[in-house]
Amino acid sequence: MNSLSGADDLFGQGWGATTPLRAGSEPPRARPFESPITNATELGPGFGSANRSASSFTVVHPPLVWLYVAVSASTTALALVIVFWGSIPVAVISWILGGPVAIALTSVFQSIDTSRRTELGYSSGRSTLVRALYIAALGLGLGAVIVTALNLALWAGRGF
């Protein structure tokens, strides 16, 4: 028990950060349900009414541009394979656009959105739009991949 800071737990290990103690000194004890921080300025900038400024708080939104690009790639892939039915190079391009490209773009969206959700001012006020765009991107991409696979299967079935 020579490196305690804060209240002891059941095993005497302490809840707070550990700090070395001098020989012969008692570890600091906190009373139950009492915060060891007495001043809001101890929390750092941005906490407490004295330190908060209007410019320190920013609202963060989901990165919708990635979903818009994914939806447009999936839609383009589906349109290309339908308009140019029977063209194998266009079918391959449509499969790549609707499959790996659309999935990669939605994955980038998920990665950036997950990191933004950890920020203080995250606002998902448009969650229905986000959900609709996400489903549309993956649904249209799946449709493009299925139609492209059908096109390629019919082409291969005819004997090239």
N, C-alpha and C positions, 0 to 999 in steps of 0.2 A: 504494500500500500504506500509506496514512496513516490508514486507519480499520479496522484489523483487531481482532478479538477472537476468540480461539480458534485452532484449528489451521488452517493454510492448506490450501486445496484445490488442485487441479491448476492453476487459473488465478490463484491468489493472492488470491482474494476473501474467504476466511475462512468458517467455518461458523457462528460465533456471532453475537450481536447486534453491531451496529457502534457503536463509541464513538469520538469524536474523540480524536486523540493530540496531545500537546504537541510543539512543535518540538524535534527532536533526540532524541526518545525512541523506543525499540524497541517494536514491537507485542508483546503477550503471546503466548507460545507454549505450547501444551499438548502433552504427550507423547502419542503414539498410544495409544489404548485406555485413557486415563486421564480420569476425570470431572473437569471443572473445579470441580464443587461438592464441597467437602470436608466440609461439615457439613449434616445433614438439616434444620436450622432455616433454611437459606438458601432452601429450597423453599417456605416459607410455612406457614401453619397447616394442620394435618391430616396433615403428612408427618413421618415419623420417629417413633420410639417416645416421645420426650419430649413431643411436641405432640399426640398423638392422644388424644382423649377418646371416651368411649362415646357421647356425644350428637352427635358430629360426623359419624357414619356413619349414613345412613338407607338402607333398602332401598326401591327404586322398582319398581313392578310395571306391567304394561301396563294402559291404561285400559279395562278390560273393560266398564264401564257403557255405553260407546258401542256396543259390539258387541251387548250385551243389548238395547238400544233398537232397533238396526237389525234384529235378528232378530224382535223383537216387531212392528215396523212391517211387515216383510215377511210375517210370519205373519198379521197382521191383514188386510193387503191381499189375500192369497190366500184367506182365509176369507170376507171380504166379497164378493169377486167370485164365489165358488162358491155361497154362501148366497143372494145376491141376484142370481142369473143373470137377465139381461135388463133390469136396471135400469141405464140409461145414466149417471145421475149417480153411482151407487155404483161403476160401472165406471171412470169418470174418476178418482174419489177413490182407488180401488184402484191404478190405474195410477200416479198421483202418489206414493202411499205406497210401492209396490213398486219403482218406478223411481228418480226423482230423490231422494226422501227417504232410501231405504235406501243409495243410493250416496253421498249427502252424509254420512250418519252413519258409514259405513265410511271415508270420506275423512278425517273429523275424527279417527277412531280412529288411522288411519295417521299423520297429522300429529303428534298428541300422542305416539304411541308412538315415532316416529322421534326426536323431541326428548328423550324419556325415555331412549332407548338411549344417549345421549351422557353420561348421568350415571354417576357412579362406582358406585353401588349398584344398578344395574339388574339385575333378576332376572326372567327369563322362564321360571321353573320350571313354569309352566302352559302351555307352548308348544303342547301338543296341544289344550288347551281353546281357546286363542286361535285356532289354525288351524281347529278345528271350528266355532267361532262365526262366524269370518270367512267360511268357505265356506257355512255355513248361511244367513247374512244375504244374501249375494249370490245363492246358489242359489234360495232362497225368493223373493227379489225378482225374479229372472229368471222364475221360474215364475208369479208374480203378473202380471208384464208380459205374458207369452205368453198366459195364460188371459184376461186383460183384452182383449188385442188380438183374440183369437178371438171373444170376446163382442161387441166393437165391430164386427168385420168381419161377423159374422152379422146384427147389427142393421142395419148399413148395406146389406148384401146384400138384405134384405127390403124395402128402399125406405123406410127411416126409419119 
